[in-house]
Amino acid sequence: MTQRKVQYLTQEGYTKLGEELDLLRTVSRREVAEQLKLAADVGGTADNAEYDDAKREQARVEGRVQELEELFQSVQVVKQDQPSTGRVRVGSSVTVRDPKGKTLQFLIVGSAEADPSQQKISNTSPVGMALMGKKTGDEAKAETPTGVVKFKVVKVQ
């Protein structure tokens, strides 16, 4: 038996993904079943675009349910209110400055919760990995698809 890789989530991410799983199990599955029944009643199951669409939606819902169930089997919730070690870890809010003086702030989260548009970056992303373990004043260098990115850590919370 292979050991599962730990998936880190903040409490907020754990709650949000738990709510999504509950919604998929209780509401989405029922809605898809109703769509399948209606499409089959109207046009049978052969050469029926509505039925095919409902089957694809069912596969999407079931795939996401399975993905979330597997995630929750290996999840570790990161406590963000723990005393700061002064070093970047999952759950840390990190303020950095690039060489041009631009200041950026990131929340380091697990990969399941990452959302770069919300400045939530994964601990396994190039920038996240470069920042892990750093403390205020340290420099970090990340190899990204667009080239090397350098940061100076300004603040760790």
N, C-alpha and C positions, 0 to 999 in steps of 0.2 A: 504494500500500500504506500503510495507516495504522500509525502507530507505537503499540506497546503501552504501556500505563501500567505503570510499575514497581510490582510488588507486593512489599512488605517482609515478611520473616519473620525471626523469631529462629531460631537454630540448633535450639532445641527444637521450634518450630512446623514448621520444614522437615522435621525427622526424623519428627514425628508425622504430618504430612500425606503424606509419602513412604511411611510404613508403611501408612496407610489406602489409598493408591493401589495399592500392591502387593497388599494383601488383597483389594481389589475385583477386580483383574485376575486373581489366581490362585485365590481361593477363591470369592468371591461369584458371579463369572460362571459357574463350574462348577456351583455349587449351583442357580442359577437355570435353567441349561440342563437339569439333572436334573429340577427341578420342572416345567418345560415339557413335557419328554418324558413324565414320569409322568402329568401331567394330560391330555395328548393321548391317551396310550394307554388311559387309563381312560374318558374321556368325549368324546373327539374335541376339536375346536377350536371348534365352534359351540355357543352356549348352555351354556358350561361355566365356572362361577364360579371353579373352581380354576385353570383355564387363564388366564382373564382376570386373576386375582390375580397369577399368575406373570409374565404379560406386563407388568403394571404394575410389578412388582418389577424386571424386566429393564430397563424404561425408567428407573427410578430409579437403578439401578446404572450403566447406561451414561451417564446424564446426569451423575452424580457423577464418573465416570472422565473424561469430557470436560472438566468444570469444573476438575478437578485438573490434567489435562494442560495446559490453557490457562494455568492459574496458574503452573505450573513453567516455562513458556516465557518468562515475564516476571518471574521472582522474583529478588530480591536479598536475600541473607542478611545480616542486620545483626549485626555482631560486637559482642557485649555486653562484651567484655573490653578494648575500646579505651580509651585514656586518656580520662578525662572532660573534656569541654570546659566543664563547669559549666552547660551549657544543656540543656534538654529536647530530646531527639531520639528517633527510633524506637529502642527498646531500652533507654531510660532507665527507671529506677525513680524515681518522683516522689512525695514526701510533701507533701501540701497541708493547709491548715487553712481551714475555712469560717468565715464571720462569727460563727457561734455557738460557735466554738472546737473543733469536731469535727475530728479529724485523720483523713485518708484517705490510702491509698497506692495508686498505680496503676503498672502496667507499661505503657508505651506500645508498642504493636505495630501491625503492618499490619492492614488490614481483614480479611484471610483468617484471621487468628489471634485476632481479638478475642473476648473472652468476659467480659462485664461481671460475671457471677457470680463470676469468679475475679480480679476487679480488673484484667483485661487490657483496656485500652481502645484503640480504633483511633486512629491519628494523624489520621484524617479525620472522626472523630466530633466533635460540638460541643465537648466538654470537651478531647479530644485536640488539636484545632486551637488552642484557646485556650491550651493549655500549651506547645505547640511553640515552641522558641526561648527560653523563659523561663529565668531563673536564680534561685537562692535569693534570697528577699526580694521578688521581683516579684509583682505581682498579676495574676490572669487572670480574665477575664469571659467566660462561655460562654452563648450563646443556645441554650436547650434547649426541647423541646416544653412543658415545665412552667414555663418562664420563665427569667429570667436567673439564672445561678449564678455566685457570686464565690468565688475561692480566693486564698490567699496561699501561694506556693511556700516550703516549709520546708526541703526537702532534695532534691537531684538526684543520683542515682548512675548 
